[in-house]
Amino acid sequence: MKLGRNDPCHCGSGRKYKHCHYEEDRKAEAKALAEAAEARRAEAEQAAESESPDDDGAGSGAAGGRGESSRGGSRFMRDSSKVAKPSAGGTGRASGGATTSRTTRGSQRGG
């Protein structure tokens, strides 16, 4: 069970945990988390160095398996090469296929 801030301290001093060992325990926990993160980063660098250069990168790397594009950017950004172009009949956008900016609430209110 986790010790609450207002519980008596685990050292037996009779003081509340938040006034006794709370800060020391948080610093120790932060240090342990930082060391674990550093170990994971070093392990990832070592794994990246050990990959052979002739790999095609399918399913590996930073973008592998998460639906992200390998060319960078957000996975929510639209790929302009896949957007359907309007026909010459004028059924597309009013400015010949160029995108127009959307009106935001701030500009609607004059602010």
C-alpha positions as CSV (number, residue, x, y, z in Angstrom):
1,M,0.0,0.0,0.0
2,K,1.3,3.5,-0.9
3,L,2.1,5.9,1.9
4,G,0.0,9.1,1.7
5,R,1.4,12.5,2.3
6,N,-0.6,13.1,5.5
7,D,0.2,9.6,7.0
8,P,2.7,9.3,9.8
9,C,6.3,9.0,8.4
10,H,7.7,5.5,7.9
11,C,10.8,6.4,9.9
12,G,8.8,6.5,13.2
13,S,9.5,10.1,14.0
14,G,5.9,10.8,14.7
15,R,5.9,13.6,12.1
16,K,3.7,13.6,8.9
17,Y,5.4,12.0,5.9
18,K,5.1,15.3,3.9
19,H,7.2,17.1,6.5
20,C,9.7,14.4,7.2
21,H,10.9,12.1,4.3
22,Y,8.6,13.1,1.4
23,E,11.1,15.3,-0.4
24,E,14.0,12.7,0.0
25,D,11.8,9.9,-1.2
26,R,10.7,11.9,-4.3
27,K,14.3,12.8,-5.2
28,A,15.3,9.2,-4.9
29,E,12.4,8.1,-7.1
30,A,13.2,10.8,-9.7
31,K,16.8,9.7,-9.7
32,A,15.8,6.1,-10.2
33,L,13.4,7.0,-13.1
34,A,16.2,9.1,-14.7
35,E,18.6,6.3,-14.5
36,A,16.1,3.9,-16.0
37,A,15.3,6.3,-18.9
38,E,19.1,6.7,-19.5
39,A,19.5,2.9,-19.6
40,R,16.6,2.6,-22.1
41,R,18.1,5.4,-24.3
42,A,21.5,3.7,-24.3
43,E,19.9,0.4,-25.1
44,A,17.9,2.0,-28.0
45,E,21.1,3.6,-29.4
46,Q,23.0,0.3,-29.2
47,A,20.1,-1.5,-31.0
48,A,20.1,1.2,-33.7
49,E,23.9,0.9,-34.2
50,S,23.6,-2.9,-34.5
51,E,21.1,-2.8,-37.3
52,S,22.7,-3.5,-40.7
53,P,22.6,-0.8,-43.3
54,D,20.9,-3.0,-45.9
55,D,17.7,-3.3,-43.8
56,D,14.7,-1.8,-45.5
57,G,13.4,-0.6,-42.1
58,A,10.0,-2.2,-42.4
59,G,8.5,-2.5,-38.9
60,S,11.5,-1.1,-37.2
61,G,12.7,2.4,-36.2
62,A,10.9,5.3,-34.6
63,A,7.9,5.1,-37.0
64,G,7.5,1.4,-37.2
65,G,4.2,-0.2,-36.0
66,R,2.6,3.1,-34.9
67,G,1.1,4.3,-38.1
68,E,3.5,7.2,-38.5
69,S,5.0,8.2,-41.7
70,S,8.7,7.5,-42.2
71,R,9.2,11.0,-43.8
72,G,8.4,12.8,-40.5
73,G,5.5,14.9,-39.5
74,S,2.4,14.0,-37.8
75,R,0.4,11.0,-38.7
76,F,-2.6,13.2,-38.8
77,M,-1.3,15.5,-41.5
78,R,-2.8,14.9,-44.9
79,D,-0.6,13.7,-47.7
80,S,-1.2,16.2,-50.6
81,S,-0.3,13.6,-53.2
82,K,-3.3,11.5,-52.2
83,V,-5.8,14.3,-52.2
84,A,-8.2,14.1,-55.1
85,K,-7.8,17.0,-57.6
86,P,-10.9,18.9,-58.7
87,S,-12.0,18.4,-62.3
88,A,-12.1,21.1,-64.9
89,G,-15.9,21.2,-64.7
90,G,-15.7,23.6,-61.7
91,T,-17.1,21.1,-59.1
92,G,-14.0,21.5,-56.9
93,R,-12.9,24.3,-54.8
94,A,-13.6,27.9,-55.7
95,S,-10.0,29.0,-56.2
96,G,-8.9,26.3,-58.7
97,G,-7.9,23.7,-56.1
98,A,-6.0,25.9,-53.7
99,T,-6.8,25.4,-50.1
100,T,-8.5,28.3,-48.2
101,S,-8.1,29.1,-44.6
102,R,-10.8,28.3,-42.2
103,T,-12.5,31.0,-40.1
104,T,-11.7,30.6,-36.5
105,R,-13.9,31.6,-33.6
106,G,-11.6,34.4,-32.7
107,S,-11.8,36.0,-36.1
108,Q,-15.6,35.5,-36.1
109,R,-15.9,37.5,-32.9
110,G,-13.6,40.3,-34.1
111,G,-10.8,39.4,-31.7
